[in-house]
Amino acid sequence: MDLMEKGWLQKHIEDRNYNFSFSESDEIDEEKLIYKIFQPTGILYGHPIKLHIPNELNLEDWSINERIKIIFADCSLFTNLNTHVNIINQGDIWNIENSIEDIVKFYQELNPRLRYSTFFLLRNTPNNHKLEKIFDKRVVVKAKWNLNFWQGFFQNILLFSDILIMLRYISEKNIEIIKSEHIKLNTTILKVIAATAFADKEINKSEVKLFNFFVESSNLDDKSGKKARNYMTEKLHLEDLGDFDSNTWLEKKYILELAIITLWADRSISEEEENFIKKLAIKMGFDEIEALNSFIAVESFVLSNWDKIHYLRAKQNYLLVSQRIVSQLSSIALKYKRELAREMAENKELIQLIGKSRVSRLTIEEKEKVRLQLIDILKSIPAFVIIAMPFSFFALPILLKIIPKSAFPSSFDENKLMERRDSGFISE
């Protein structure tokens, strides 16, 4: 598939066999399902990694522009179709062609700059070709930015906000209301980014310069954009952000994780900055576990895709990120120690292997069984249901650090279960 040739969108739809329905059967609401499915793709963070449903496409060989375009198109179609079918209850009459037409109309009304061309003046132009042109214009990647963490991150960070506004558009077709909500959402994001950058009471010139670029990419009108440029120099504090009562759960989750990635731009997160995020989460109506979840989600994404995000890999310390995740997972696991103990007691195979380890050394295969069983037990924690955990990177010693000792049988002996020379993380 060549995304430079006309017809690439239709080709992708055919490769999907016209199937753009969520296959998840989880009993979670639509917003959390969208987050669970799309977060690992990288679309929330402007980093194109993978399609949420794998196909024969090998995206690793694609340019950044091609990857983010196909992932963004995929997420847009999935969101529009499934929201109409599952939320608006139009399953009997709504199909992928309806979604293509609806997305074209959404962009034509929300952002006329994406449609002003002779192409759109052609009355008989198919909607899928129109949508191709819209995606071509909406996705912007400048190669020279790719080596810089901060700029490489921000150039496409607002793509997911399109999906958030489209969710509102589907249920509220009044375009004037939608335009107002679009400005309000992007303005809120800019305010939070500015306040987060000032969390350590320091703002340097490069941050101001990059923030101005972010304002440019926000598609705000001239008046709103001019006002937004002052946010960085106003040295905004948490109390300047107002409330988030009108924002949906998914919007707040997105904004919170943008704030976390903003802090990672300087390679580390101080205690003061971490406290800022926790207070921001509380202001949004999230509890402590939700805040920890977002830290874990962002850092797990970095850890899981370390080899694919070269400007992240060059900036961050792999061990530092790993240690932070282990610490945060341990904090959450401790709060669920009773539930973990119950899950462990009910796992007969695990109990049998732990018992065997007391009298004889486990084989490599048996240790791997223990590792996988412990991962399954951790996955049972409600707080971990909607985030993509990097458990596959964790060897047995790390899992034993995460799970509270009180969750294991009283006869459990960690030293007999594993050899001390075991590594903490599994190499790729």
MARKOL-921763 format. One record per residue (C-alpha): residue in three letters; residue number from 0; x, y, z. Coordinates in steps of 0.1 Angstrom, whole numbers, plus 5000, padded with zeros to 4 digits. Each point is the difference from the previous one (the first is absolute). Example, Ala and Ser with C-alpha at 12.3 -4.5 7.8 and 13.67 -1.06 7.14 Angstrom:
2
PT rest  nr   px   py   pz
PT  ALA   0 5123 4955 5078
PT  SER   1 5014 5034 4993
***
This chain:
428
PT rest  nr   px   py   pz
PT  MET   0 5000 5000 5000
PT  ASP   1 5013 5034 4990
PT  LEU   2 4985 5029 5020
PT  MET   3 5012 5024 4973
PT  GLU   4 4977 4985 4975
PT  LYS   5 4963 5007 4997
PT  GLY   6 4979 4972 5013
PT  TRP   7 5021 4990 5030
PT  LEU   8 4971 5005 5025
PT  GLN   9 4977 4977 4980
PT  LYS  10 5028 4974 4998
PT  HIS  11 5005 5001 5037
PT  ILE  12 4962 4995 5006
PT  GLU  13 5001 4971 4976
PT  ASP  14 5030 4985 5019
PT  ARG  15 4979 5002 5031
PT  ASN  16 4972 4982 4982
PT  TYR  17 4978 5030 5009
PT  ASN  18 5001 4989 5036
PT  PHE  19 5004 5030 5023
PT  SER  20 4981 4987 5030
PT  PHE  21 5016 4998 5034
PT  SER  22 5004 4963 5008
PT  GLU  23 5005 5007 5037
PT  SER  24 4974 4984 5023
PT  ASP  25 5011 5017 5032
PT  GLU  26 4973 5014 5021
PT  ILE  27 5014 5035 5000
PT  ASP  28 4985 5032 4987
PT  GLU  29 5007 5013 4965
PT  GLU  30 5025 5027 5010
PT  LYS  31 5022 4976 5020
PT  LEU  32 4998 4975 4972
PT  ILE  33 5012 5026 4975
PT  TYR  34 5029 5008 5024
PT  LYS  35 5009 4964 5006
PT  ILE  36 5001 4992 4962
PT  PHE  37 5016 5032 4987
PT  GLN  38 5026 5008 5027
PT  PRO  39 5025 4973 4990
PT  THR  40 4999 5013 4964
PT  GLY  41 5017 5032 5010
PT  ILE  42 4973 5023 4985
PT  LEU  43 4994 5016 5033
PT  TYR  44 5036 5011 5003
PT  GLY  45 5006 5009 4963
PT  HIS  46 5024 4971 4997
PT  PRO  47 4988 4975 4973
PT  ILE  48 5009 4965 5011
PT  LYS  49 4975 4974 4988
PT  LEU  50 4964 4994 4988
PT  HIS  51 4978 4989 5029
PT  ILE  52 4989 4969 4980
PT  PRO  53 5031 4985 4982
PT  ASN  54 4999 4992 4964
PT  GLU  55 5025 4991 4973
PT  LEU  56 5014 5036 4999
PT  ASN  57 5035 5003 5014
PT  LEU  58 4999 5036 5013
PT  GLU  59 5037 4998 5012
PT  ASP  60 5011 5005 4964
PT  TRP  61 4977 5030 4995
PT  SER  62 5009 5037 5004
PT  ILE  63 4986 5018 5031
PT  ASN  64 4976 5019 4978
PT  GLU  65 4986 4968 4985
PT  ARG  66 4997 4982 5033
PT  ILE  67 4982 5028 5018
PT  LYS  68 4977 5006 4970
PT  ILE  69 4989 4963 4998
PT  ILE  70 4996 4997 5038
PT  PHE  71 4981 5033 5003
PT  ALA  72 4977 4989 4971
PT  ASP  73 4995 4967 5016
PT  CYS  74 4991 5014 5034
PT  SER  75 4977 5026 4985
PT  LEU  76 4980 4974 4981
PT  PHE  77 4998 4976 5029
PT  THR  78 4989 5028 5024
PT  ASN  79 4973 5014 4977
PT  LEU  80 4985 4966 4990
PT  ASN  81 4999 4985 5034
PT  THR  82 4986 5031 5017
PT  HIS  83 4972 5002 4975
PT  VAL  84 4993 4962 5004
PT  ASN  85 5004 4996 5038
PT  ILE  86 4991 5034 5014
PT  ILE  87 4976 5015 4975
PT  ASN  88 4986 4966 4994
PT  GLN  89 5001 5002 4962
PT  GLY  90 5014 4965 4995
PT  ASP  91 4973 4990 4975
PT  ILE  92 5006 5029 4977
PT  TRP  93 5035 5013 5005
PT  ASN  94 5030 4986 4981
PT  ILE  95 5036 5011 4991
PT  GLU  96 4988 5021 4970
PT  ASN  97 4978 5019 5024
PT  SER  98 5030 5006 5023
PT  ILE  99 5021 5013 4971
PT  GLU 100 4973 5024 4990
PT  ASP 101 4995 5011 5036
PT  ILE 102 5038 5006 5006
PT  VAL 103 5002 5021 4968
PT  LYS 104 4971 5021 5010
PT  PHE 105 5015 5004 5035
PT  TYR 106 5033 5014 4986
PT  GLN 107 4983 5021 4974
PT  GLU 108 4980 5018 5026
PT  LEU 109 5025 5001 5028
PT  ASN 110 5031 5009 4981
PT  PRO 111 4993 5016 4965
PT  ARG 112 5037 5004 4994
PT  LEU 113 5002 4962 4994
PT  ARG 114 4974 5001 4972
PT  TYR 115 5008 5032 4981
PT  SER 116 5013 4986 4967
PT  THR 117 4988 4993 4965
PT  PHE 118 4998 4964 5011
PT  PHE 119 4969 5007 5021
PT  LEU 120 4983 5020 4973
PT  LEU 121 4997 4968 4979
PT  ARG 122 4965 4989 5007
PT  ASN 123 5005 4963 4992
PT  THR 124 5032 4995 5020
PT  PRO 125 4995 4969 5022
PT  ASN 126 5000 5006 5037
PT  ASN 127 5029 4976 5006
PT  HIS 128 5022 5021 4977
PT  LYS 129 4989 5031 5018
PT  LEU 130 5009 4985 5034
PT  GLU 131 5034 4990 4986
PT  LYS 132 5007 5036 4992
PT  ILE 133 4988 5011 5034
PT  PHE 134 5024 4975 5017
PT  ASP 135 5028 5011 4977
PT  LYS 136 4996 5036 5012
PT  ARG 137 4993 4992 5036
PT  VAL 138 5031 4980 5006
PT  VAL 139 5032 5021 4999
PT  VAL 140 5035 4986 5006
PT  LYS 141 5032 5019 4995
PT  ALA 142 5029 4976 4998
PT  LYS 143 5025 5024 5017
PT  TRP 144 4979 4999 5032
PT  ASN 145 5002 4963 5004
PT  LEU 146 5032 4999 5021
PT  ASN 147 4987 5025 5026
PT  PHE 148 4978 4985 5027
PT  TRP 149 4979 5031 5007
PT  GLN 150 4994 5011 4964
PT  GLY 151 4996 4965 4988
PT  PHE 152 4973 4995 5025
PT  PHE 153 4980 5031 4996
PT  GLN 154 4997 5002 4962
PT  ASN 155 4972 4974 4999
PT  ILE 156 4988 5001 5036
PT  LEU 157 4966 5015 4993
PT  LEU 158 4990 4973 4975
PT  PHE 159 4982 4981 5028
PT  SER 160 4981 5032 5010
PT  ASP 161 4983 4997 4966
PT  ILE 162 4987 4966 5010
PT  LEU 163 4988 5015 5034
PT  ILE 164 4981 5028 4982
PT  MET 165 4986 4976 4975
PT  LEU 166 4985 4980 5029
PT  ARG 167 4982 5032 5010
PT  TYR 168 4990 5007 4964
PT  ILE 169 4983 4966 4996
PT  SER 170 4976 5007 5028
PT  GLU 171 4997 5038 4995
PT  LYS 172 4998 5009 4963
PT  ASN 173 4998 5038 5007
PT  ILE 174 5032 5011 4985
PT  GLU 175 5002 5033 5018
PT  ILE 176 4999 4981 5033
PT  ILE 177 5026 4976 4987
PT  LYS 178 5023 5028 4989
PT  SER 179 4997 5016 5034
PT  GLU 180 5008 4967 5017
PT  HIS 181 5030 4995 4977
PT  ILE 182 5014 5034 5010
PT  LYS 183 4993 4993 5037
PT  LEU 184 5017 4966 4999
PT  ASN 185 5032 5012 4982
PT  THR 186 5002 5031 5022
PT  THR 187 4997 4978 5031
PT  ILE 188 5028 4978 4987
PT  LEU 189 5022 5030 4994
PT  LYS 190 4994 5013 5035
PT  VAL 191 5008 4967 5016
PT  ILE 192 5032 4996 4979
PT  ALA 193 5011 5035 5010
PT  ALA 194 4992 4994 5037
PT  THR 195 5018 4967 4999
PT  ALA 196 5031 5015 4985
PT  PHE 197 5000 5025 5029
PT  ALA 198 4996 4973 5026
PT  ASP 199 5037 5002 5010
PT  LYS 200 4997 5039 5000
PT  GLU 201 5023 5002 4969
PT  ILE 202 4992 5007 4964
PT  ASN 203 5028 5003 4975
PT  LYS 204 5001 5017 4966
PT  SER 205 4998 4968 4980
PT  GLU 206 4969 4990 5019
PT  VAL 207 4983 5033 4991
PT  LYS 208 5011 4996 4963
PT  LEU 209 4986 4965 4998
PT  PHE 210 4968 5010 5018
PT  ASN 211 4994 5026 4973
PT  PHE 212 5004 4973 4974
PT  PHE 213 4975 4979 5019
PT  VAL 214 4975 5030 4999
PT  GLU 215 5005 5001 4962
PT  SER 216 4992 4963 4997
PT  SER 217 4969 5003 5021
PT  ASN 218 4978 5015 4972
PT  LEU 219 4987 5026 5023
PT  ASP 220 4986 5032 4984
PT  ASP 221 5021 5031 5001
PT  LYS 222 4984 5015 5031
PT  SER 223 5002 4968 5021
PT  GLY 224 5035 4993 4987
PT  LYS 225 5012 5035 5010
PT  LYS 226 4986 4995 5035
PT  ALA 227 5015 4965 5003
PT  ARG 228 5036 5013 4992
PT  ASN 229 4999 5018 5033
PT  TYR 230 4995 4969 5021
PT  MET 231 5037 4991 5001
PT  THR 232 5011 5035 5011
PT  GLU 233 4971 5003 5025
PT  LYS 234 5017 4972 5021
PT  LEU 235 4967 4982 5006
PT  HIS 236 4994 4980 5032
PT  LEU 237 4976 4972 5007
PT  GLU 238 4974 5023 5013
PT  ASP 239 5000 5020 4968
PT  LEU 240 4987 4970 4980
PT  GLY 241 4964 5002 5011
PT  ASP 242 4979 4969 5003
PT  PHE 243 4996 4970 4977
PT  ASP 244 4963 4993 5007
PT  SER 245 4990 5003 4963
PT  ASN 246 5027 4977 4988
PT  THR 247 4993 4963 4994
PT  TRP 248 5020 4972 5017
PT  LEU 249 5020 4994 4968
PT  GLU 250 5008 5037 4995
PT  LYS 251 5013 5003 5036
PT  LYS 252 5020 4968 4996
PT  TYR 253 5016 5013 4968
PT  ILE 254 5008 5034 5015
PT  LEU 255 5015 4984 5031
PT  GLU 256 5023 4978 4980
PT  LEU 257 5011 5029 4978
PT  ALA 258 5011 5017 5032
PT  ILE 259 5020 4970 5010
PT  ILE 260 5018 4998 4967
PT  THR 261 5007 5037 5002
PT  LEU 262 5019 4994 5032
PT  TRP 263 5020 4972 4984
PT  ALA 264 5013 5024 4974
PT  ASP 265 5029 5009 5023
PT  ARG 266 5009 4963 5006
PT  SER 267 4989 4999 5037
PT  ILE 268 4970 5007 5023
PT  SER 269 5007 5017 5033
PT  GLU 270 4980 4995 5031
PT  GLU 271 4985 5034 4996
PT  GLU 272 4989 4992 4964
PT  GLU 273 4985 4967 5011
PT  ASN 274 4980 5017 5027
PT  PHE 275 4987 5024 4974
PT  ILE 276 4987 4972 4979
PT  LYS 277 4983 4984 5030
PT  LYS 278 4983 5033 5009
PT  LEU 279 4990 5004 4964
PT  ALA 280 4984 4966 5000
PT  ILE 281 4981 5008 5032
PT  LYS 282 4988 5032 4984
PT  MET 283 4987 4979 4971
PT  GLY 284 4981 4978 5024
PT  PHE 285 5025 4971 4997
PT  ASP 286 5012 4981 5031
PT  GLU 287 5037 4991 5008
PT  ILE 288 4998 4967 4982
PT  GLU 289 4988 5016 4968
PT  ALA 290 5029 5025 5001
PT  LEU 291 5024 4971 5005
PT  ASN 292 4984 4981 4972
PT  SER 293 5006 5029 4976
PT  PHE 294 5037 5002 5011
PT  ILE 295 5002 4962 4994
PT  ALA 296 4982 5003 4966
PT  VAL 297 5024 5027 4987
PT  GLU 298 5031 4984 5013
PT  SER 299 4989 4965 4989
PT  PHE 300 4995 5013 4965
PT  VAL 301 5036 5014 5001
PT  LEU 302 5014 4968 5014
PT  SER 303 4981 4977 4976
PT  ASN 304 5010 5020 4970
PT  TRP 305 5035 5010 5010
PT  ASP 306 5015 4987 4968
PT  LYS 307 4974 5017 4978
PT  ILE 308 5001 5036 5014
PT  HIS 309 5036 5010 4993
PT  TYR 310 4996 5036 5014
PT  LEU 311 4986 4985 5032
PT  ARG 312 5027 4974 5001
PT  ALA 313 5027 5026 4996
PT  LYS 314 4986 5022 5027
PT  GLN 315 4988 4976 5027
PT  ASN 316 5017 4976 5023
PT  TYR 317 4985 4965 4995
PT  LEU 318 5008 4990 5035
PT  LEU 319 4985 5031 5015
PT  VAL 320 4967 4995 4983
PT  SER 321 5000 4963 5009
PT  GLN 322 5007 5007 5037
PT  ARG 323 4972 5026 5001
PT  ILE 324 4975 4976 4985
PT  VAL 325 5009 4972 5024
PT  SER 326 4996 5025 5029
PT  GLN 327 4966 5011 4988
PT  LEU 328 4988 4965 4993
PT  SER 329 5011 4990 5035
PT  SER 330 4980 5029 5016
PT  ILE 331 4968 4989 4982
PT  ALA 332 5006 4963 5006
PT  LEU 333 5003 5007 5037
PT  LYS 334 4966 5016 5001
PT  TYR 335 4986 4968 4985
PT  LYS 336 5020 4975 5021
PT  ARG 337 4969 4981 5012
PT  GLU 338 4986 4996 4965
PT  LEU 339 5034 4988 4988
PT  ALA 340 5002 4975 5029
PT  ARG 341 4966 4986 4991
PT  GLU 342 5009 4997 4963
PT  MET 343 5032 4983 5009
PT  ALA 344 4983 4975 5024
PT  GLU 345 4976 4990 4973
PT  ASN 346 5028 4994 4974
PT  LYS 347 5007 4963 5006
PT  GLU 348 5028 4997 4975
PT  LEU 349 5018 5030 5015
PT  ILE 350 4997 4987 5035
PT  GLN 351 5013 4966 4989
PT  LEU 352 5030 5015 4983
PT  ILE 353 5008 5023 5031
PT  GLY 354 4997 4969 5022
PT  LYS 355 5024 4980 4977
PT  SER 356 5025 5029 5001
PT  ARG 357 5004 4994 5038
PT  VAL 358 5015 4965 4995
PT  SER 359 5016 5001 4965
PT  ARG 360 5012 5025 4974
PT  LEU 361 4974 5009 4974
PT  THR 362 5009 4995 4964
PT  ILE 363 5002 5030 4976
PT  GLU 364 4966 4990 4986
PT  GLU 365 4984 4998 5034
PT  LYS 366 5014 5034 5010
PT  GLU 367 4985 5014 4968
PT  LYS 368 4966 4985 5010
PT  VAL 369 5003 5017 5034
PT  ARG 370 5009 5033 4983
PT  LEU 371 4970 4998 4977
PT  GLN 372 4976 4990 5028
PT  LEU 373 5012 5030 5021
PT  ILE 374 4994 5023 4970
PT  ASP 375 4964 4987 4996
PT  ILE 376 4994 5006 5037
PT  LEU 377 5012 5036 4998
PT  LYS 378 4978 5005 4969
PT  SER 379 4970 4991 5022
PT  ILE 380 5004 5033 5019
PT  PRO 381 4972 5024 4989
PT  ALA 382 5024 5029 4998
PT  PHE 383 5019 4982 4972
PT  VAL 384 4971 4991 4978
PT  ILE 385 5002 5028 4975
PT  ILE 386 5038 5007 4998
PT  ALA 387 5025 4981 4979
PT  MET 388 5025 4987 5026
PT  PRO 389 5036 4992 4991
PT  PHE 390 4998 4967 5020
PT  SER 391 5016 4981 4971
PT  PHE 392 5032 5019 5008
PT  PHE 393 5001 4989 5036
PT  ALA 394 5019 4970 5011
PT  LEU 395 4991 4980 5031
PT  PRO 396 5022 5021 5024
PT  ILE 397 4982 5032 4990
PT  LEU 398 4965 4985 5004
PT  LEU 399 5010 4988 5035
PT  LYS 400 5009 5036 5008
PT  ILE 401 4966 5013 4987
PT  ILE 402 4977 4974 5018
PT  PRO 403 4998 5005 5038
PT  LYS 404 5016 4972 5019
PT  SER 405 4968 4997 5021
PT  ALA 406 4982 4989 4969
PT  PHE 407 5021 4968 4997
PT  PRO 408 4994 4969 5021
PT  SER 409 5017 5001 5034
PT  SER 410 5024 4972 4990
PT  PHE 411 5012 5020 4970
PT  ASP 412 5038 5003 4997
PT  GLU 413 5011 5025 4974
PT  ASN 414 5037 4988 5001
PT  LYS 415 4990 4964 4991
PT  LEU 416 4977 5011 4972
PT  MET 417 5027 5017 4980
PT  GLU 418 5037 5003 4996
PT  ARG 419 5015 5034 5010
PT  ARG 420 5017 5004 4967
PT  ASP 421 4967 5003 4982
PT  SER 422 4997 5033 4982
PT  GLY 423 4972 5025 5008
PT  PHE 424 4989 5008 4965
PT  ILE 425 4995 4978 4970
PT  SER 426 5019 5011 4970
PT  GLU 427 4983 5003 4967
***
